[in-house]
Amino acid sequence: MRNHRTFAPGFQTGCFFIFIIMNKTIVIYGSSTGTCEAIAEKIAQKLGCEVINVQDLTADVVTNNQNLILGTSTWGAGELQDDWYDGLKVLQGADLSGKTIALFGCGDCSTYSDTFVGGIGELYNGIKASGARFVGAVETDGYTFDDSEAVVDGKFIGLPLDDINEDDKTDTRIEAWIAAISPNL
Ligand SMILES: Cc1cc2nc3c(=O)[nH]c(=O)nc-3n(C[C@H](O)[C@H](O)[C@H](O)COP(=O)(O)O)c2cc1C
């Protein structure tokens, strides 16, 4: 005889509701010319979650989401996309302990080979001591670059994408990354 418990429907619905709240995921991106924005929308569509511009990031957004998928393009010499400077302050002022964070970013491994996707590294460095759990590190194999602040302990700390030189690899890289992070969300 199978030994299982049956819960009242109201209890089950309540648990499901709490589960949804506790595991809410949001994609937050900073983008100057639209590349990272398009990638963020693609990632959010595949995860079935909300996506916002970092310009709209508030403390409430952080509080209301368990999983934060953060994306930045890289500007200057390995620097954050401009709008992320304010966004980073919001994250630094919030309680990120217990949150799950995955990082992604876009750059140009040919023209900016020495600072490839450095913005991902900047984002990580700004919040690495927050108590959040970081998921979604990516092997450097398959990427051609000289140096990157986004490489931590031999791996990219998030997903690097280069839509300028390697746009044919973007979809495959996103698919593999989402498959890797999904069990953690
Ligand atoms: C002035 C300038 C500086 C850049 N610096 C870097 C860099 O240091 N590292 C990098 O990987 N990409 C760099 N890039 C490439 C951008 O990150 C890339 O074009 C990106 O796709 C822009 O995304 P966005 O339109 O979402 O802002 C730079 C581009 C420009 C025009």
Ligand as a Chemical Component Dictionary entry (heavy atoms), coordinates in Angstrom:
data_LIG
# 
_chem_comp.id                   LIG 
_chem_comp.type                 NON-POLYMER 
_chem_comp.pdbx_formal_charge   0 
_chem_comp.three_letter_code    LIG 
# 
loop_
_chem_comp_atom.comp_id 
_chem_comp_atom.atom_id 
_chem_comp_atom.alt_atom_id 
_chem_comp_atom.type_symbol 
_chem_comp_atom.charge 
_chem_comp_atom.model_Cartn_x 
_chem_comp_atom.model_Cartn_y 
_chem_comp_atom.model_Cartn_z 
_chem_comp_atom.pdbx_ordinal 
LIG C1  C1  C 0 34.081 53.128 -26.272 1  
LIG C2  C2  C 0 33.833 51.660 -26.094 2  
LIG C3  C3  C 0 34.491 50.981 -25.086 3  
LIG C4  C4  C 0 34.305 49.609 -24.927 4  
LIG N1  N1  N 0 35.023 48.921 -23.964 5  
LIG C5  C5  C 0 34.913 47.580 -23.880 6  
LIG C6  C6  C 0 35.730 46.824 -22.976 7  
LIG O1  O1  O 0 36.564 47.361 -22.241 8  
LIG N2  N2  N 0 35.568 45.469 -22.939 9  
LIG C7  C7  C 0 34.676 44.812 -23.739 10 
LIG O2  O2  O 0 34.574 43.595 -23.669 11 
LIG N3  N3  N 0 33.863 45.504 -24.595 12 
LIG C8  C8  C 0 33.972 46.861 -24.696 13 
LIG N4  N4  N 0 33.179 47.565 -25.570 14 
LIG C9  C9  C 0 32.217 46.817 -26.406 15 
LIG C10 C10 C 0 30.789 46.938 -25.861 16 
LIG O3  O3  O 0 30.683 46.343 -24.598 17 
LIG C11 C11 C 0 29.869 46.227 -26.857 18 
LIG O4  O4  O 0 29.772 47.030 -28.003 19 
LIG C12 C12 C 0 28.507 45.918 -26.290 20 
LIG O5  O5  O 0 27.855 45.029 -27.159 21 
LIG C13 C13 C 0 27.647 47.143 -26.055 22 
LIG O6  O6  O 0 26.464 46.728 -25.442 23 
LIG P1  P1  P 0 25.238 47.694 -25.095 24 
LIG O7  O7  O 0 24.737 48.199 -26.415 25 
LIG O8  O8  O 0 24.248 46.825 -24.436 26 
LIG O9  O9  O 0 25.736 48.775 -24.207 27 
LIG C14 C14 C 0 33.385 48.925 -25.756 28 
LIG C15 C15 C 0 32.702 49.627 -26.758 29 
LIG C16 C16 C 0 32.927 50.973 -26.933 30 
LIG C17 C17 C 0 32.214 51.673 -28.057 31 
# 
loop_
_chem_comp_bond.comp_id 
_chem_comp_bond.atom_id_1 
_chem_comp_bond.atom_id_2 
_chem_comp_bond.value_order 
_chem_comp_bond.pdbx_ordinal 
LIG C1  C2  SING 1  
LIG C2  C3  SING 2  
LIG C2  C16 DOUB 3  
LIG C3  C4  DOUB 4  
LIG C4  N1  SING 5  
LIG C4  C14 SING 6  
LIG N1  C5  DOUB 7  
LIG C5  C6  SING 8  
LIG C5  C8  SING 9  
LIG C6  O1  DOUB 10 
LIG C6  N2  SING 11 
LIG N2  C7  SING 12 
LIG C7  O2  DOUB 13 
LIG C7  N3  SING 14 
LIG N3  C8  DOUB 15 
LIG C8  N4  SING 16 
LIG N4  C9  SING 17 
LIG N4  C14 SING 18 
LIG C9  C10 SING 19 
LIG C10 O3  SING 20 
LIG C10 C11 SING 21 
LIG C11 O4  SING 22 
LIG C11 C12 SING 23 
LIG C12 O5  SING 24 
LIG C12 C13 SING 25 
LIG C13 O6  SING 26 
LIG O6  P1  SING 27 
LIG P1  O7  DOUB 28 
LIG P1  O8  SING 29 
LIG P1  O9  SING 30 
LIG C14 C15 DOUB 31 
LIG C15 C16 SING 32 
LIG C16 C17 SING 33 
# 
